[in-house]
């Protein structure tokens, strides 16, 4: 009986971990859209914009005013960012933010008419691996 309880306990523990890991990844991406935008700072970079969870936001220098030119494969590496513009951090001007509809039908948040993106290799709050990449990707700065 004790052995069966031990096995049941281990099964529940392993099942919980197996389920929790994918949910944690989904939750981080999903809640980012709910948490708005805030200002973060790194000593070597200075101030930059991030989503409510601290994931860095970028702009693409080849975009035009309120138009994303990062589509298809580009959007896989640089996923479009969208947030409720009513949840903009206190140090930012809500009027600087807007929402556009991309050619693929997805919504995307803009800052001063520049569409905002995540970088797929930024996994943790404060990561800035996309800064300056290819000479065309840059952190959005306040």
VENHU-V39105 format. One record per residue. PHI is phi in degrees with one decimal (999 if undefined). OMEGA is omega in radians with two decimals (NA if undefined). D_LAST is the distance of its C-alpha to the last C-alpha in whole Angstrom. Layout:
# VENHU-V39105
phi->PHI omega->OMEGA d_last->D_LAST
phi->PHI omega->OMEGA d_last->D_LAST
This chain:
# VENHU-V39105
phi->999 omega->-3.13 d_last->63
phi->-62.0 omega->3.12 d_last->60
phi->-62.6 omega->3.13 d_last->60
phi->-66.1 omega->3.09 d_last->59
phi->-64.7 omega->3.10 d_last->56
phi->-60.9 omega->3.13 d_last->55
phi->-62.4 omega->3.13 d_last->54
phi->-63.7 omega->3.11 d_last->53
phi->-60.6 omega->3.12 d_last->50
phi->-64.0 omega->3.12 d_last->49
phi->-60.6 omega->3.14 d_last->49
phi->-64.3 omega->3.13 d_last->47
phi->-61.0 omega->-3.13 d_last->45
phi->-64.2 omega->3.11 d_last->44
phi->-62.4 omega->3.14 d_last->44
phi->-63.2 omega->3.14 d_last->41
phi->-65.3 omega->-3.13 d_last->39
phi->-61.2 omega->3.14 d_last->39
phi->-78.5 omega->-3.04 d_last->38
phi->-67.0 omega->-3.10 d_last->35
phi->-61.6 omega->3.10 d_last->34
phi->-63.5 omega->3.13 d_last->33
phi->-66.1 omega->3.14 d_last->32
phi->-63.7 omega->3.12 d_last->29
phi->-65.2 omega->-3.14 d_last->28
phi->-65.6 omega->-3.11 d_last->28
phi->-61.6 omega->-3.14 d_last->27
phi->-61.3 omega->3.14 d_last->23
phi->-71.1 omega->-3.10 d_last->23
phi->-68.9 omega->-3.09 d_last->24
phi->-74.6 omega->3.12 d_last->22
phi->-58.2 omega->-3.14 d_last->19
phi->-68.9 omega->-3.10 d_last->19
phi->-92.8 omega->-2.96 d_last->20
phi->-98.5 omega->3.08 d_last->18
phi->75.2 omega->-3.05 d_last->14
phi->-132.9 omega->3.09 d_last->11
phi->-140.0 omega->3.10 d_last->10
phi->-99.4 omega->3.04 d_last->7
phi->-119.7 omega->-3.13 d_last->10
phi->-146.4 omega->3.01 d_last->11
phi->-128.7 omega->-3.10 d_last->14
phi->-56.6 omega->-3.07 d_last->16
phi->-81.0 omega->-3.05 d_last->16
phi->-116.4 omega->-3.04 d_last->13
phi->97.5 omega->-3.10 d_last->10
phi->-82.2 omega->3.08 d_last->7
phi->-152.3 omega->3.14 d_last->6
phi->-85.6 omega->3.09 d_last->7
phi->-144.5 omega->3.05 d_last->10
phi->-72.8 omega->-3.09 d_last->13
phi->-60.3 omega->3.11 d_last->15
phi->-95.8 omega->3.10 d_last->17
phi->91.8 omega->3.09 d_last->15
phi->-79.6 omega->-3.05 d_last->15
phi->-62.2 omega->3.10 d_last->13
phi->-116.5 omega->-3.04 d_last->11
phi->-124.9 omega->2.94 d_last->12
phi->-124.8 omega->-3.11 d_last->12
phi->-108.1 omega->-3.04 d_last->16
phi->-65.6 omega->3.13 d_last->16
phi->-90.6 omega->3.03 d_last->19
phi->-72.5 omega->3.01 d_last->18
phi->-108.9 omega->-3.07 d_last->19
phi->-51.0 omega->3.11 d_last->17
phi->55.9 omega->3.14 d_last->17
phi->-136.1 omega->3.09 d_last->20
phi->-87.2 omega->3.03 d_last->20
phi->-105.8 omega->3.09 d_last->22
phi->-101.7 omega->-3.09 d_last->22
phi->-125.4 omega->3.10 d_last->25
phi->46.3 omega->-3.08 d_last->28
phi->-61.3 omega->3.10 d_last->28
phi->-59.5 omega->-3.10 d_last->25
phi->-70.7 omega->3.04 d_last->23
phi->-75.3 omega->3.12 d_last->25
phi->-78.3 omega->-3.10 d_last->23
phi->-126.8 omega->-3.10 d_last->20
phi->-61.3 omega->3.10 d_last->21
phi->-62.7 omega->3.10 d_last->19
phi->-100.1 omega->3.03 d_last->16
phi->-138.7 omega->3.12 d_last->17
phi->-140.1 omega->3.02 d_last->17
phi->-69.2 omega->-3.06 d_last->18
phi->-67.9 omega->3.06 d_last->15
phi->-76.9 omega->-3.10 d_last->17
phi->-110.8 omega->3.13 d_last->16
phi->-83.8 omega->-3.13 d_last->12
phi->-57.6 omega->-3.05 d_last->11
phi->-59.5 omega->-3.10 d_last->12
phi->-81.5 omega->-3.12 d_last->9
phi->-113.9 omega->3.12 d_last->7
phi->-89.7 omega->-3.13 d_last->9
phi->-55.9 omega->3.14 d_last->12
phi->-66.9 omega->3.11 d_last->13
phi->-78.8 omega->-3.09 d_last->10
phi->-111.3 omega->3.08 d_last->11
phi->-150.5 omega->3.11 d_last->15
phi->-122.2 omega->3.06 d_last->18
phi->-116.6 omega->3.00 d_last->20
phi->-106.5 omega->-3.13 d_last->23
phi->-74.0 omega->3.11 d_last->23
phi->-64.3 omega->3.09 d_last->27
phi->-87.1 omega->3.08 d_last->28
phi->90.3 omega->3.14 d_last->27
phi->-78.9 omega->3.06 d_last->25
phi->-85.0 omega->3.13 d_last->22
phi->-144.3 omega->3.11 d_last->18
phi->-84.7 omega->3.06 d_last->15
phi->-114.6 omega->3.03 d_last->13
phi->-125.7 omega->-3.07 d_last->9
phi->50.2 omega->3.08 d_last->10
phi->73.5 omega->3.11 d_last->13
phi->-101.0 omega->3.07 d_last->12
phi->-60.9 omega->-3.11 d_last->14
phi->-104.3 omega->-3.08 d_last->13
phi->-137.1 omega->2.87 d_last->15
phi->-94.6 omega->2.95 d_last->16
phi->-113.5 omega->-3.02 d_last->18
phi->-60.2 omega->-3.13 d_last->22
phi->-87.1 omega->3.02 d_last->22
phi->-82.2 omega->-3.07 d_last->20
phi->-105.7 omega->-3.03 d_last->22
phi->-124.9 omega->3.10 d_last->21
phi->-52.4 omega->3.12 d_last->18
phi->87.9 omega->3.05 d_last->16
phi->-63.0 omega->-3.13 d_last->17
phi->-137.1 omega->-3.05 d_last->16
phi->-67.5 omega->-3.12 d_last->19
phi->-87.6 omega->-3.08 d_last->17
phi->-59.2 omega->3.09 d_last->15
phi->77.9 omega->-3.07 d_last->17
phi->-59.1 omega->3.13 d_last->20
phi->64.3 omega->-3.11 d_last->22
phi->69.8 omega->-3.10 d_last->20
phi->-130.9 omega->-3.13 d_last->18
phi->-112.4 omega->-3.07 d_last->16
phi->-141.1 omega->3.05 d_last->12
phi->-62.0 omega->3.04 d_last->10
phi->-75.3 omega->-3.10 d_last->7
phi->-118.7 omega->-3.14 d_last->4
phi->-72.6 omega->NA d_last->0
